[in-house]
Amino acid sequence: MAFAKRIAKCYRYLNDKKHEGVMSKQLLRSGTSIGANVREGQYAQSKKDFISKMNRRQTESNVVLA
């Protein structure tokens, strides 16, 4: 939850102060979806499914943190 709040704060800064609409929206979408996607992985149907979901989430988080 704290990470999502920081992402939202960064979004507001980029959008309001720097007038950067495209990058800020992408950051908000990808940054706030990480927690929801990890939660989805916790309810995977198998170990293989869990690993697959978590690998995709890791890729998404690398985009946000890069």
N, C-alpha and C positions, 0 to 999 in steps of 0.2 A: 504494500500500500504506500509506503514512504517513497518508493521509486516512482510510482505513478504520479504522486503529488509533485515530485521534483520535475518530472517530464512536463506536467501541466504548467508549472511555473516557468519552465524554460520556453514552452510554447508561447505563453502570453508575452514573455520578453521579446522573443524573436518576431512575433506577429505585431505587437504594439509599438515597440521601440525601434526595431530594425526594419520593419515593414517587409519581412521575409515570409510571404504567405505559403509558397509551395513547400519549402523545406520544413517549416514549422508544422504544417499539417501532416506531412509524412512522419515527422518525429512523434507527434501526438498519436497517430494511428498505430505505429509500430511499437512505440514505447509503452503504451497502456494495454496493448493486447498480450504482452508477454505473460503477465500473471494469469490471465484467463486461459491462455493456451497451455500453460503448465498445469493448471487445474484440470483441463481436459485430459492431459496426459496421465494424470493420476487415476483416471477412470478408464484407462485403456483395457481392451478385452484380453490382451495377452502380453507377455513380456516383449515379444517382437514388436507389437503395436506400440507399446510404451516407448521402447527405444527409438522407433521411427518418429513418433510424435516429438520426443524430447530433442532429437537431432534437428528437426525442422525448427523448433523453438530456439535452439542454440544459434542456428543460422540467423534467425530474425534478430536475436539480441546482439549478435555481432554487427549487424547493420546499424543498430541504434547506437552502440557504444563506439563505433569506429569514427 
